[in-house]
Amino acid sequence: MEVGSQHQLPPTLLELLSNTLVLDATLPYLALPTVLRLSAVSTAFHRLIYETPRVFRFLDLHRCRGAYVPPSVMPVDSGGHSWRAERLDENLTEDEFYSGPLRGIHTKLSKIGVMKDVQTLVLDGLGSVTHDVLSDILLSDQCNVRILSVIGCKNLNQRKFQRLLHYMCRPGRPEGSPRLKGVYVFGTNEAVAKQSQSRISASREGGVTALLGAQIGASTTSPPTITTTYPQSNPNPWFSPTGLVLPLLILEPNTWAETLRVCSGIIAFDAVLCTHMHSEMAPYRSDAMNTYLASSAMTMPIATYALGSGGCAGCGAAPDDAPVWGQSDVTAFPLASPPPFSGRLVDAVRPPSIPGSSQEQRLVVGCTWCLSDRHCQCCHRYWCGRCYDPQRRKRALQLEAQAEHEEGDAGAVAEELKRAEGASNTIIKVYNGLCTQYCAFSEDVAAGNGAMWG
């Protein structure tokens, strides 16, 4: 061995980050202030940070304390705000008041040329997110945001934001617009907290060296103790029999359903309309349900249940024209959380690969109306209208009760009851939210009853 090789120093941090693989895998996990402080270390780091466009393509501001509205200025009429040493102007609108912190950050980042490189912008949980700020960001020629996440932004006026999205998707819009391709808005604050924790847990325990990107080229005898999961490798719950995917639909469902319809094929969301199953299930829904849906403002309800690619538990059929990965347009699929680091829509909706499986990755989803009394809340099997008609079963039970009390028309009632009970799709398949074939009996046995019926 040569003498010089014994004193060879390990690569410096600058040399590591100059590798694009390490850079792409490391910087998205660092908070914005940390990245800016890193750029101030030396001229070489400054050049690396500001002359590499991919550095700021993923910008997560919900971890930036300067973007939050201080609790001391809540509510609006408290008389002032801490980010300005002046009294609250009486002519200041509510949006202008709350947007102060985020607007200041946006202005500073625009001046140093950061915002033009941002493709994925995460603003989850920020009280400073308002319609005015989003309009400045999304309609500006200096910004190229493609994926936007505004989950849990309590000061964002939903109606104004919807009108902004309608305007961006209007007929006659300029060619190549809008730049925005995906919006996360239906998630919950609990999901945001989990995403944030998973992204920063490594940096808290082991610093930058604990991140997956920093382990490239490290010794195989000392694997990292922290496993960082990339969005692209996360299971997409929309393609699995997950059941209730949007349990807390706290947003206004009627107006958002219309927004999803207007933006269809242009902007994707972290939810989709119950388009394909809804029309097929119309003959099998109760009259009360159909009457309500016809009188409501919803053109089509938002799908809240993911049923997997297997289709109906009885015949295996899927709703007609259900989107298939690799064949349908990517805007037909809902966004999977968390937002992708790459800023590409295809990475946000990509389903997990199934090694050795030739089954099509088909998106089968439904709303509460379509899956009433035909979906198992335990194993998430469901039955199509041809295999199971709970309304027809209820009609059979009503006829049976009618036969017991009416003697005059007993013959006609008995004949109609015989036809109803002879149909294969009237056999009870779901009872109290559980399928009778697999889950209801097991649930009853586990409770110690021994049998479910009688």
C-alpha positions, 0 to 999 in steps of 0.5 A: 500500500502506498504511503499517501493512501494511508493519509487520504482524507474522506470526501468533504461535505461540498464534494458530497453535495456536488454529487447530484444523487446526494444533493437530490436525496438530502436537501429536500429534508432540510428546512429552508433556513438551514439551506440558506445558512449552508449557502453562507458558509463559503463562496463554493457553497453559495455557488452550489446552492444558488446556481443549481436549479434543482436545489429549490425545486421542493420548498416546504415552508410549513416547517419555517417558523417565520411563515406562521402567524403569531398567536398573539395577533389572533384574532384580527382586531388585536390592534397590531402584529409582531412582524411589523412595528406599527399599528394595524391599518384600519384599511388593511383587509383580513387577507392582507393582515394574515398573509404578512409573514408568508408574503414577506418570505415570498418577496425575499425569496423572489428577490434572490431568485429562489421562487422561479425554481420552486416546482413543489410548494408545501404550505400545510397548516400555515395561517398566513396562507390566504387567497391573495398570496396564492394568487400572487404565486400562481398567477405570477410569471416569475413562479413555476409552481406545479404541485401545491399543498395547502392542507389545513390552512384555516385562513384560506377562503375556500370559495375564493380559492375555488374561483381562482382555480376556476379562473386558471382552468377557464376556456380561452386561457393562454396556451401552456397555462396553467403551470399548476398541475396538482393541488393537495387540499383534502388531507388532514392535519394529522397526516401533515404531522406524520409527513413532517415527522417522517421527513425530519426525524432523521436529521434530529437523531443523526444529522445529515449523515443519517439521511439516505442520500448521505449513505450513498457510498458508505460502508456496507458494514454500518447501515444507517439506523434511520430508514427514510421513505421516499414518496415514490416508494410509499404505497398509494392508498387509492390503489389498495382496498383501503376503505375510507381514504378521506375520513375527515372531509371537512371542506365544503363537498358540494362546491369542491365537487364542482371545482374538481369537475371544472378542473378535470383533465387540467389540474389533479387533486388529492381526491377524485369524483365518483364518476364511473361507479355513480352512474352504474349504481343509480338503479340500485340506490334507494329513492330517497338517496336519488331524490337527495342527489338530484336536488343537491348542488353536487354534479357528482359526489367526491369519492371517499372509498378506495376499493382496490384493483380487484373489482367486485367481490362477486363477479370481479368486474370493475366500473366501466371506464375506470382509469387504468395506470399506463392507459389513462391520462395521469390527471384521472388519478388522485394525488398520493401524499406526501407531495413528490420532491421532483415536482412531477405530476406522474410521481404524485399519482404513480401506484406502487409496483407489484412484482410478479403481478400481471394485474392491471393497476385500476382505480376503483373508488366510490362514494358513500351513496354508491357503497351504502349496504354493499361495502364491508368496513373490515375487509373492504370487499364490495359487490356491484349492483348485478351481484347484490341489490340491498334495496331489492332485499329490503323490498322482499322483507317488506313483502314478507311483512305485508303477507303476514298482515294482509289476507286479501292479496296474500296470493299476489304478495306471495308470488312477488315474494317468491320472485324476489327471494329467488333472485341471487342478488337479494341474498344478504351479503353485508350486515351492519357494515360487515360482509356475512361471508367472512367478517360478520361471523368472525366478529360475532364469534370473537364476541363470544356469541357463537353465531350471528343469526338468532 
